[in-house]
Amino acid sequence: MRDLIRTDDIVRDIPETESFFYGIGATFGKIIFSHRMSCNLTQKQLAERAGVGVKTIHRSEGGSDNLGVQTYEKIFEALGIQKRDYGDVFKEAFANPKTSL
């Protein structure tokens, strides 16, 4: 039986899931998770800094596409990601979009 825990395996076996795993929400999730880890923050600590609920942080890291721009901006700001740096951060994340977390 194939190991379906790896995102690449799932997408290879079920191609229509590619946008789900590698879309903009997933990219934002990767950015948020990696920056949160770099800052040594728990989801609860990040939620408090951003003024959002822990569930929102969990959803954002999971790649939810149902979060608004303002919510992402609050989270990015809480992580110290300035708007002027968005281009560099996104460029880095998109450089390897299929990297699993």
C-alpha positions as CSV (number, residue, x, y, z in Angstrom):
1,M,0.0,0.0,0.0
2,R,1.3,3.4,-0.9
3,D,2.2,5.9,1.8
4,L,-0.4,8.7,1.3
5,I,1.0,10.9,4.1
6,R,3.4,12.5,1.7
7,T,1.7,15.4,-0.2
8,D,3.6,14.6,-3.4
9,D,2.3,11.0,-3.4
10,I,-1.3,12.2,-2.9
11,V,-1.0,14.7,-5.8
12,R,0.6,12.1,-8.0
13,D,-2.2,9.6,-7.3
14,I,-5.0,12.2,-7.3
15,P,-3.9,15.1,-9.6
16,E,-7.1,17.2,-8.9
17,T,-5.8,17.8,-5.3
18,E,-2.8,19.8,-6.6
19,S,-4.4,23.2,-6.1
20,F,-5.6,22.2,-2.7
21,F,-2.1,21.3,-1.5
22,Y,-0.1,23.8,-3.4
23,G,-2.4,26.8,-3.9
24,I,-2.1,30.2,-2.3
25,G,-3.6,29.2,1.0
26,A,-1.1,26.4,1.3
27,T,1.7,28.8,0.5
28,F,0.5,31.2,3.1
29,G,0.3,28.3,5.6
30,K,3.9,27.3,4.8
31,I,5.1,30.9,5.4
32,I,3.2,31.3,8.6
33,F,4.3,27.9,10.0
34,S,8.0,28.4,9.1
35,H,8.1,31.9,10.5
36,R,6.3,30.8,13.7
37,M,8.8,28.1,14.2
38,S,11.7,30.5,13.6
39,C,10.2,32.8,16.2
40,N,9.8,29.9,18.7
41,L,6.1,30.7,19.2
42,T,3.3,28.4,20.0
43,Q,0.0,28.8,18.0
44,K,-1.5,30.3,21.1
45,Q,1.3,32.9,21.5
46,L,1.0,33.8,17.8
47,A,-2.8,34.1,18.1
48,E,-2.4,36.5,21.1
49,R,0.1,38.6,19.2
50,A,-2.1,38.8,16.1
51,G,-5.3,39.3,18.0
52,V,-7.0,36.3,16.4
53,G,-8.1,32.9,17.8
54,V,-5.9,29.8,18.0
55,K,-8.3,28.1,15.6
56,T,-7.5,30.8,13.0
57,I,-3.8,30.2,13.4
58,H,-4.4,26.5,13.0
59,R,-6.6,27.1,9.9
60,S,-4.0,29.5,8.4
61,E,-1.2,27.0,8.8
62,G,-3.4,24.3,7.3
63,G,-3.7,26.2,4.1
64,S,-7.3,27.4,4.5
65,D,-8.5,29.6,1.6
66,N,-11.3,30.9,3.7
67,L,-9.3,33.6,5.6
68,G,-9.5,37.2,4.6
69,V,-6.6,39.4,3.6
70,Q,-6.9,41.4,6.8
71,T,-6.5,38.2,8.9
72,Y,-3.3,37.2,7.0
73,E,-2.0,40.8,7.4
74,K,-2.5,40.6,11.2
75,I,-0.7,37.2,11.4
76,F,2.2,38.4,9.1
77,E,2.6,41.5,11.2
78,A,2.6,39.5,14.4
79,L,5.4,37.4,12.9
80,G,7.4,40.5,12.0
81,I,6.8,40.2,8.3
82,Q,6.5,43.8,7.0
83,K,4.4,44.6,3.9
84,R,7.5,45.8,2.1
85,D,9.0,42.3,2.6
86,Y,6.0,40.3,1.2
87,G,7.5,40.0,-2.2
88,D,10.7,38.4,-0.9
89,V,8.8,36.1,1.5
90,F,6.4,35.0,-1.2
91,K,9.2,34.6,-3.8
92,E,11.1,32.3,-1.4
93,A,7.9,30.3,-0.7
94,F,7.0,29.9,-4.3
95,A,10.6,29.0,-5.3
96,N,9.8,25.5,-3.9
97,P,6.1,25.2,-3.7
98,K,6.1,21.4,-3.3
99,T,8.2,21.3,-0.1
100,S,6.2,19.5,2.6
101,L,6.0,20.9,6.0
